[in-house]
Amino acid sequence: MELSEAIGRRRSIRYLLPHKPVEREKIQRMLEAARLASHWGNVGSLRALVVERDKASQEVLDALPSPVGGFQIQLAPVIIVWFLETDAIDHAGDRLRELVEVGAIGLGDNRRETLEKTLLPIFKQLAPAMKLPGLNELDCGQGIAQATLAAFDQGLGTCCLGSANPDGIRQQLGLPESCRVLVTQTVGYPAEDYRAGGQRPRQPFGELFYLNAYGESFPRDEAVVEELTLEGMIQDSKPYSWREEELAYLQRALEIKGDGIV
């Protein structure tokens, strides 16, 4: 699948086939994509715990649902718990030395000395602040996004869910206190059409991006829009006429209780 098409299909798939297991090699490809994502200082603070639903205890499954996504956890063959290991920042010096050795950072014959005497002391001083929420979450998000694209590229569906009790999840899964749970991601084979209700509505391009000065909208070239539409990245945002019937079928087939927003 081309990257543009994968991005176009990268939308939340909430309804998954509970009876169809996901091959571990496909999950591995998602994790490999996450591992290769860019991260400040090359510290790689993103971590994941993969939960296979048919091998998990009910206590673990009960700890995972979000306020609005409980049925998704119960149906998904695989749940990935993405979390951030703040202690990874303590090893920033080792990671930076690796970058210097492969020529990724620094110029000249004195780059190793400059690293040890100038850059590493700065990083050591900033370490407590760098463990706070902020830049780490941003870079971890890049890894999760790459894993999501890898999932769609393999014909899988995913949905990232927040939690009202991330500490409860951390404790139930036995994660260290140095970890912060980011999101849980359901993974499986889609039970619904990728087109679902149409591409999710988004705010106008000109209200989001600027050129050279705040308030000056970045010019949107319609030729680029047409190109991306042909590649499948930009798709029709209107719901298909059969979507309501599909939702009714999914509720019956997957035995989802209740109604309203799910």
C-alpha positions as CSV (number, residue, x, y, z in Angstrom):
1,M,0.0,0.0,0.0
2,E,1.3,3.5,-0.9
3,L,1.9,5.8,2.1
4,S,-0.7,8.3,0.9
5,E,-3.4,5.6,0.8
6,A,-2.3,4.3,4.2
7,I,-2.6,7.8,5.7
8,G,-6.0,8.1,4.0
9,R,-7.2,4.9,5.6
10,R,-5.6,5.7,9.0
11,R,-8.8,6.3,10.9
12,S,-10.2,4.7,14.0
13,I,-11.6,1.3,13.3
14,R,-13.8,0.6,16.4
15,Y,-15.4,-2.6,15.3
16,L,-13.0,-5.6,15.0
17,L,-13.5,-9.3,14.3
18,P,-13.1,-10.9,17.8
19,H,-12.7,-14.4,16.5
20,K,-9.9,-13.7,14.0
21,P,-6.4,-13.6,15.7
22,V,-3.7,-11.3,14.6
23,E,-0.4,-12.8,13.6
24,R,2.4,-11.9,15.9
25,E,4.6,-11.0,12.9
26,K,2.2,-8.2,12.1
27,I,2.3,-6.9,15.6
28,Q,6.1,-7.1,15.4
29,R,6.1,-5.0,12.3
30,M,4.1,-2.3,14.1
31,L,6.6,-2.4,17.0
32,E,9.6,-2.2,14.6
33,A,8.0,0.9,13.0
34,A,7.6,2.5,16.4
35,R,11.2,1.6,17.4
36,L,12.6,3.4,14.3
37,A,10.7,6.7,15.0
38,S,12.6,9.8,15.7
39,H,13.1,10.7,19.4
40,W,15.0,13.6,21.0
41,G,18.5,12.7,22.1
42,N,17.8,9.2,20.6
43,V,16.7,8.1,24.1
44,G,13.7,6.1,22.9
45,S,11.4,6.4,25.9
46,L,8.5,4.8,24.1
47,R,7.6,1.3,25.3
48,A,4.7,-1.1,24.7
49,L,3.1,-4.1,26.4
50,V,1.2,-6.3,24.0
51,V,-1.8,-8.0,25.5
52,E,-3.3,-10.9,23.6
53,R,-7.0,-11.0,24.7
54,D,-7.3,-14.8,24.7
55,K,-4.3,-15.1,27.0
56,A,-5.1,-12.2,29.4
57,S,-6.7,-12.5,32.7
58,Q,-10.1,-10.9,33.3
59,E,-8.5,-8.6,35.8
60,V,-6.1,-7.2,33.2
61,L,-8.9,-6.8,30.7
62,D,-11.1,-5.0,33.3
63,A,-8.3,-2.5,34.0
64,L,-8.0,-1.5,30.3
65,P,-11.3,0.0,29.1
66,S,-11.7,3.7,28.6
67,P,-14.9,5.5,29.7
68,V,-16.3,5.1,26.1
69,G,-14.4,2.2,24.7
70,G,-15.1,-0.7,27.0
71,F,-16.6,-2.9,24.3
72,Q,-13.6,-2.3,22.0
73,I,-11.3,-3.8,24.6
74,Q,-13.5,-6.8,25.1
75,L,-13.7,-7.5,21.3
76,A,-10.1,-6.7,20.2
77,P,-7.9,-9.7,19.7
78,V,-4.8,-7.6,20.6
79,I,-4.5,-4.6,22.9
80,I,-1.2,-2.6,22.9
81,V,-0.6,-0.6,26.0
82,W,1.8,2.2,25.0
83,F,3.7,3.8,27.8
84,L,6.6,6.1,28.4
85,E,9.7,5.1,30.4
86,T,11.0,8.2,32.1
87,D,14.2,6.5,33.3
88,A,15.3,6.2,29.7
89,I,16.3,9.9,30.0
90,D,19.0,8.8,32.5
91,H,20.8,7.1,29.7
92,A,20.8,10.1,27.3
93,G,24.6,10.3,27.5
94,D,25.0,6.8,26.2
95,R,22.6,7.4,23.4
96,L,24.3,10.7,22.4
97,R,27.7,8.9,22.3
98,E,26.2,6.4,19.9
99,L,25.1,9.2,17.6
100,V,28.5,10.8,17.7
101,E,30.2,7.5,16.9
102,V,28.1,6.9,13.8
103,G,28.6,10.6,12.7
104,A,24.9,11.6,13.2
105,I,25.8,14.6,15.3
106,G,28.9,16.8,15.7
107,L,31.5,18.1,13.3
108,G,35.3,18.1,13.5
109,D,38.0,16.2,15.4
110,N,36.9,17.5,18.8
111,R,33.2,16.5,18.6
112,R,33.6,13.7,21.2
113,E,35.4,16.1,23.7
114,T,32.7,18.7,23.1
115,L,30.0,16.2,23.8
116,E,31.6,15.1,27.1
117,K,32.5,18.6,28.4
118,T,29.6,20.7,27.0
119,L,26.6,18.9,25.9
120,L,26.3,16.0,28.4
121,P,26.5,18.3,31.5
122,I,23.6,20.3,30.0
123,F,21.6,17.2,29.5
124,K,22.4,16.0,33.0
125,Q,21.2,19.2,34.5
126,L,18.0,19.2,32.5
127,A,17.2,15.5,33.1
128,P,14.6,16.1,35.9
129,A,12.7,18.6,33.8
130,M,12.9,16.4,30.7
131,K,11.1,13.6,32.6
132,L,8.0,15.8,33.0
133,P,5.2,15.6,30.5
134,G,5.9,17.4,27.2
135,L,8.5,16.6,24.6
136,N,8.7,12.9,25.4
137,E,5.0,12.5,24.8
138,L,5.4,14.3,21.4
139,D,8.1,12.0,20.3
140,C,6.3,8.9,21.6
141,G,3.3,10.0,19.5
142,Q,5.5,9.8,16.4
143,G,6.3,6.2,17.2
144,I,2.6,5.3,17.8
145,A,1.7,7.0,14.6
146,Q,4.2,4.9,12.6
147,A,3.0,1.8,14.3
148,T,-0.6,2.7,13.3
149,L,0.4,3.2,9.6
150,A,2.2,-0.2,9.7
151,A,-1.0,-1.7,11.0
152,F,-3.1,-0.3,8.2
153,D,-0.5,-1.3,5.6
154,Q,-1.0,-4.9,6.7
155,G,-4.8,-4.8,6.5
156,L,-5.4,-4.3,10.2
157,G,-7.6,-1.8,12.0
158,T,-6.8,0.1,15.2
159,C,-8.2,2.6,17.6
160,C,-6.3,4.5,20.3
161,L,-8.1,4.9,23.6
162,G,-7.4,7.1,26.6
163,S,-8.1,6.0,30.1
164,A,-9.6,7.6,33.2
165,N,-7.3,5.5,35.4
166,P,-3.8,5.3,33.8
167,D,-2.2,4.6,37.2
168,G,-4.6,1.7,37.6
169,I,-3.5,0.2,34.3
170,R,0.1,0.7,35.2
171,Q,-0.3,-1.1,38.5
172,Q,-2.5,-3.9,37.1
173,L,0.1,-4.6,34.4
174,G,3.0,-4.4,36.9
175,L,4.7,-1.5,35.2
176,P,7.3,0.5,37.2
177,E,6.4,3.8,38.8
178,S,8.8,5.5,36.4
179,C,6.4,4.7,33.6
180,R,3.5,6.8,32.3
181,V,0.7,5.1,30.4
182,L,-0.1,7.0,27.2
183,V,-2.8,5.1,25.3
184,T,-4.2,1.7,24.8
185,Q,-4.5,0.7,21.2
186,T,-6.9,-2.0,20.0
187,V,-5.7,-4.1,17.0
188,G,-7.5,-6.6,14.9
189,Y,-9.1,-7.3,11.5
190,P,-11.8,-4.8,10.7
191,A,-15.4,-5.8,11.0
192,E,-16.5,-2.6,9.3
193,D,-15.6,-1.0,6.0
194,Y,-12.5,1.2,6.0
195,R,-14.6,4.0,4.5
196,A,-17.0,3.8,7.5
197,G,-18.7,7.1,8.0
198,G,-16.4,8.8,5.5
199,Q,-13.1,10.5,6.2
200,R,-13.4,12.2,9.5
201,P,-14.3,15.9,9.3
202,R,-11.4,18.2,9.8
203,Q,-11.1,22.0,10.3
204,P,-10.3,24.0,7.2
205,F,-6.7,23.9,6.0
206,G,-6.3,27.7,6.0
207,E,-7.3,27.9,9.6
208,L,-4.6,25.5,10.8
209,F,-1.4,26.3,8.9
210,Y,0.3,29.6,8.3
211,L,3.2,30.9,6.1
212,N,5.8,33.4,7.4
213,A,3.5,35.1,9.9
214,Y,0.7,34.1,12.2
215,G,-2.7,34.7,10.6
216,E,-1.3,34.4,7.1
217,S,-2.8,31.2,5.8
218,F,-0.5,28.8,4.1
219,P,-1.8,28.8,0.4
220,R,-3.5,25.6,-0.5
221,D,-2.7,24.4,-4.0
222,E,-5.8,22.6,-5.4
223,A,-3.5,20.7,-7.7
224,V,-1.9,19.1,-4.7
225,V,-5.3,18.4,-3.2
226,E,-6.4,16.7,-6.5
227,E,-3.1,14.6,-6.5
228,L,-3.6,13.4,-2.9
229,T,-7.3,12.6,-3.6
230,L,-6.3,10.4,-6.6
231,E,-3.7,8.7,-4.3
232,G,-6.3,8.0,-1.7
233,M,-4.9,10.2,1.1
234,I,-7.8,12.7,0.9
235,Q,-11.2,10.9,0.7
236,D,-14.9,11.8,0.7
237,S,-15.9,13.0,4.2
238,K,-19.6,12.4,3.7
239,P,-21.1,9.2,5.2
240,Y,-22.1,6.5,2.8
241,S,-25.8,5.8,2.4
242,W,-25.3,2.3,3.8
243,R,-23.5,3.3,7.0
244,E,-26.5,3.2,9.3
245,E,-27.4,-0.3,8.1
246,E,-23.8,-1.4,8.7
247,L,-23.9,0.0,12.2
248,A,-27.1,-1.9,12.9
249,Y,-25.6,-5.1,11.6
250,L,-22.4,-4.7,13.7
251,Q,-24.4,-4.2,16.8
252,R,-26.3,-7.5,16.2
253,A,-23.4,-9.5,14.9
254,L,-21.0,-8.5,17.7
255,E,-23.7,-8.5,20.4
256,I,-22.9,-5.0,21.5
257,K,-25.3,-4.0,24.3
258,G,-26.9,-0.6,24.6
259,D,-27.1,2.3,22.1
260,G,-26.0,5.9,21.7
261,I,-22.4,7.0,21.3
262,V,-19.9,4.1,21.4
